[in-house]
C-alpha cells in the first residue's frame, strides 16, 4: 500500500508538462485523479491512459482565470469521488520581455493566471482539504528566488507564490492541512513554447540546452515524494538547488551576475 492509495489528487494545468506527469505519478501511487485544464482533448487522452492502469480519472474543463470554473470542478470531484485529499496548483505560464517592451496589461495577464489562478484554486479546494486534513501543493519556480533580466512579470508572480506559501503554511497547521511549495528549475514542459498571451506555439524551439532540462517524470517523482512527506519547500533540479543556495548565501554574487547579464544584453537605440 502506498501513501496515496485510494486518495484523490486534483491537479490544475494537467494537460501537459509537469501537470500531466504528476497525474501519472499520483495514479502510480494509487490515487484517483482529477484533471483540470482548458485543453479537454488532451485531458481525455491522458485520462484514458491512466484508466488503463486501473485508476479512476475525472476530466474537468477548467480555466483558472475564470471565476466559478474551479468551484464547479471541485464540486464534480466531490460528486464523483466523495472528496479531495491533494490539491496541486500547477497551472501557469511565463510573460517575458523587457519592461520597455511590456505593458500593464501584460503584467496583469501574468498575475491573473500565476497568482490569482492559484488563489482561486486554493479557495475552491481548501474546504475539501480541511475536511480530509489533506495536502496543498503550490508549483512555484526557482524564479521565485532570483529574478532575471527580461522576466520580471514571471519572477514577480513566483515571488508572490513563495510569500503565499510561507504565510499559508503556519496558518493552516491547526486545520491539519500541509502546504508544500515546489520550486523547479528547468523541467521539460511546454511553458517555454507559450507566448505572452498564454497561447501555445508548437513551432517555437526549446531555448534551454537539453543537458539542463530535467525530464518531467523525474520531477514528478520528486514532487509526489515531497507531497507525501508534507515538506515545506523542495527545489527541483541540481542547477536550481545551486541557484537558490547562492541566492541565500552569496546574494552579491547573483546580483553581480545579473548586472553583467543586463549589460551584455543591453541594446542601443533602434535605427
N, C-alpha and C positions, 0 to 999 in steps of 0.2 A: 504494500500500500504506500502511495506517495502522499506528500503534503497536501496536494490539491485534488486528491481522489474524490470525485463526486461534487466538488465545488463548482462555482460559476464565475468565469472571468469575463468582464465587459471591457472591450478594447476599442477605443476610437482610432481613426486612421488605419483601420485594419485591412485596407485593400492592397497594400504594398509595403515593401521595406520592413522596418522594424515591427510595425503593427502586424503584418501578415506572419512574420517569423514568430512573434510572440504567441499568436493564436495557435500555430502548430505546436509550439513548445508547451504551452499550458495544456493543450489536448494530450500531448505525450505524457504529461504528468498527471493525467486523469481528470482534468477539468472539462466541463462543458463550456462552450464559448459563445459569447455574443459579439458578432462582427458588426461594427458601426462605422460607416463611411458613406461618401457620396456615390462612388462607382459601384453600383449594385451588381453589374455583370461580373466584376472581379470578385466581389464578396460571395456570390453564388458558386463560382468555380472553386474558391477556397473552401467554402462550406462543404461542398461535395467531396473534396479531397479529405477533409477532416472526418466527415461522417463515415467514409470508407474505413477509417481506422477504428471505428467503434464508438466515437464520442458524438455528442449531440451539438448542433450549431443552430443559432438563430441569426438570420440576416436582418439587420435594421438599417434601412436607408436613413442617413443622418448627416446633417451639416452643422458643425459645431458653432457656426456663426449665426444660425437661425434660432431665434427664441422658440422654445417648445419642442424642438426636434429631439433633444436629449431626454426630456421628460417622457415623451412618447416611447422612445427606445427602451428606457428603463422600465416603463410600465409593461411593454411587450415581454421583456426579460422576466419580470416578476410573474406575469401570467403563465409563461412557458415553463420556467424553472423554479418558481417559488421564492426567488431572491437572488442576491448578488453577493459574492464573497470578495472579489477583487475588481477594482476599477482602475484601468490604465488610461490615463490622459495622455495620449500619444499624438493626436492629430496636430500637424504644424507644417510650416514651410518657411522659406527664407526670403526676405526682401533685401536685395543687395544694391549697392551703388554709393557714390559719394553723397555727402549732404547736399552739395550744389545740384546734383542730378535728380534728387528726390523731392517730393512734396509732402505736406502734412497728410495728405490722403494716403500716401504710401505707408507712412508710419502708423496711421490709424488702421489700415488694412492688416498690417503685420500684427498689431496688438489684438485686433478683433479675433483672429484665429489663435495665435500663440498664447495669449494671456486670457482674454475673455472667453475663448473657447474652452480653455482648461477650467476656468471658474464655472462655466455652465455645466461642464461635465461633473465637477465636484458637487455643485448644488443639486443636480439631478440624482447622483448616485449615493451621496452621503447618508441619507436616511436608511438605505439598504445596508450600507456598510456598518452603521451604528447598530442596526438590528442584529447583525451577524458577527459583530466585532471583527470586521474584515480588514482589508489592506487597500490603501490608496497608493498608486504609483504615478508619479509625475515624470514625464520624459523631458528633461532639460537639455543641457549641452555643456561641453567644455567652454563654449562661447558665453556661458553664464558666469564664468570665472575670469576670462580675459577677453576684452573686446579688440577686434581687429579693424584696421582701416578699410572702409568700403563695405562694412557690415554692421553699421550702427543700429539699424532697426532690429535686426535679428538678435544682436547681442543684448540690446535693451530688453527685449522680450524674454530672453533666457535669464538675464539677471533678475528680472521680476519674478520668474518662476522659482528661482533659488530662494528669494526672500519669502515667497508664499509658502514654500515647503518648510523653511526654517520656522516660520510663525505657526503653521498648522500642526507640525509635529507635536510639540508640547501641549497645544490647545486641545488636541483630540485624544491625548493619553487617557483622560478619565472615561471616555466612551469606549475604550478598547480598540480604537482604530489606529493602525500604524500608517505612517507616511514615509515613503521611500522616494528619494529624488535620484533619478538616473541621469548622469552627465556623460553622454557619449562624445568621443572624438569622431573621427571619420569612420562611418559604418556604411556598408553598401546599401544604398536606397535610391529612391527617385527624387529626393529632396533637391539635389543639385540640377535636376532637369525640369524643375518647376520655375516659371518666371515670376516676376514681381506682382503679377495679378493673380497668382495662385493657379495658373493654368499649366498643365503638363505639356512639355515639348519633347517628343521622343527623339527628335533629330539632334538634340544637344549632346555633346560629348562629355564624358566624365572628366572634370578638370583636375581631379586629385590623382596622384600616382598610385597605381594599383597596390604597391607594397605597403602603402599607408592605410589602406582601407580594410577594415575588419569585416569578414562575412557576417551577414545578418543572423545566420544560425548560431554562430559563436556568441554574438552579442545577446541574442535571445536567451541562450542558456544561462549566461551570467546574470541577466536581468531577472529571470524567473528564480534563480538561486537566491539573489538578494531579496526578492519579494518574500520568498519562503522564510528567510531569516529575519524579516522585518528590519532590514538595515536602514539606517537614516539616510545615507547617501553612498552611491557607488559610482566611481568614474570608470568608464569603459574605454578600452584600448590603451596600449602602452604609451603612445605619444600623448594621449590625453592625460594620463596619470602624471607624466613628466611635466607637461604644461601647467597643470594645476599645482604640482609641487613647487615649481619655480615661482609661480604667482604668489603662493603662500609664503615662501621663504626668501626669495630674492626678487621682489616686485620691481626693483630698479632695473634689473636685467631685462625683464619683459618690456618695461617702458622704453628702455633704450632700443630694443629690437623693433618695437612698434614705430618709434620715431624714425628709425632707419628705413623701415618699410615705407613709411609715409613719404619720406624724402625721395626714395628711389622711384616711387610710383607717381610722383608729382608731375603733372602735365603743364606745359606752357599754355599761353592763351591760344584759343582756336584762331586759325587764319582763314 
